[in-house]
Amino acid sequence: MKIPLSKYKNRLGPPPTDSPAANGPRYGRTLLKYSARLLPCLLLAACASSPERSRAPEITLPDTWGRKVSDTTPTAWLKDFNSPQLEALVTEAMRHNPGLEAAAARFAQSIAEARIAGADRMPQAGLGLNGTRQQISTFGPSSTGGVIFENYELALNLSWELDLWGRLRDRSSAARARAESSQAELHAARLSLAAQTTKAWLNVIEAQQQLALAQRTAQAYRNNQEALESRFKRGLTEGFDLRRIRTQAASAEADSASRQRALDQATRNLEIVLGRYPSGQLETLPNFPALPASVPAGLPAELLQRRPDLIAAERQLAAAEREQRAAQKERLPQISLTASGGSSSQEFENLLDGDFSVWSLAGNLTQPLFQGGRILANIERTASVREQAAANYRDSALRAFFEVESTLAAEQYLRREQSKLALAAEEAAATETLAWERYRNGTGDFLSALDAQRTADSARSRQLGVSNLLLQNRIDLYLALGGEFADQPSDHTYDKNVGARLVTPAENKLAHRGR
């Protein structure tokens, strides 16, 4: 089906009434002039907006969290630990971690893919130069041996599909939603890397303290061994006690070596997170930072708008919905316009001469009738993808609520465990001192003294482990609530299309290039 040109004669000028050589230059110039005027309008019309926020998953949410928390909102949690060393390490990880660089590259890739999808809605223009040389043989009584023809063409070709039903717009919008999902995933990667760095840093501190405890224990056993050997030489103790203390001293030395190995492993792991060579030479603080007093909270419904992984899941759902709409519109007619203007001549030097100008303008409408079931199958496919995205969104939301509730509960349990272990360690230390005094005075037995020392060492070690777990659980709580990992510096901007996140200048440039 062809569209009559009379519909466009007022825009493009009257059609030629004489030969193309007489009217072609004027009509070609008119075509190019109006095309230049319409191009900004076409570009504006081709802009696709991001899909609206999808409906929240059908989950019955409580008004408050199951555990009592303060009314503060998630803050820049690195500042809460009051450690310049930690902040410097996280900054280094943000700059050099290969995993984060890969996530940033995926975000840049999604921006480029969104631009590619949006390009289908733009008018397409191309400049072509063609040349042919052909010889035609003649036969008959007066054969000339052949005739050589030459023809050269220079043309500007324009084409544009009229997106009347919004099919291309839906696809472009879906690509934008996927780019925003990638942006949220990049933010999630940054949060995760900050947490991973902090946890690795805490593990190094614990490994240092566990090593120091093991070394003190080994030294205490060596001192007791020397004392028992002296008593044994004077006949004040039995060989059984001496062999037991030698066994415990050797075990303590082995434990010290094991703790040294654990420290080396923890140090190298932190260096890998930082993007350094794992030399095992990194030094950290000797003690744990103080646990922040306040617990950041908020309302359960706010979690859907804060956590970057939930934002990414929602954007994937929005993209799937737009893809489904675009697939359904494949059944509708497609209308496109094509135009060409240039010159054609048998002499190459005449291509820029206006007397040899040519032009063409055409329109076509295509209605899909039969494609072997491809369109219907694609509609079913996009519907299935949409159902998967909706299920993934709901699953992600449930897991997010589980993480918040479980970390809130774990904080109370760990605090209680820490306080009891502190009391146990204090009492065990006093018992150990008393047991060895009684043994040296002859009022106590050797086995009771050894048992008291082992109990005290175990209590101290468990106390260090729980202190680390309590700090790491607080980090998990920050992440579960979608808290930021750094204060908002002046060189970052807020992106309203994605939610609560920080956008670096490079990301902001990429994002605006894709719009």
Disulfide bonds with the S-S distance in Angstrom:
none
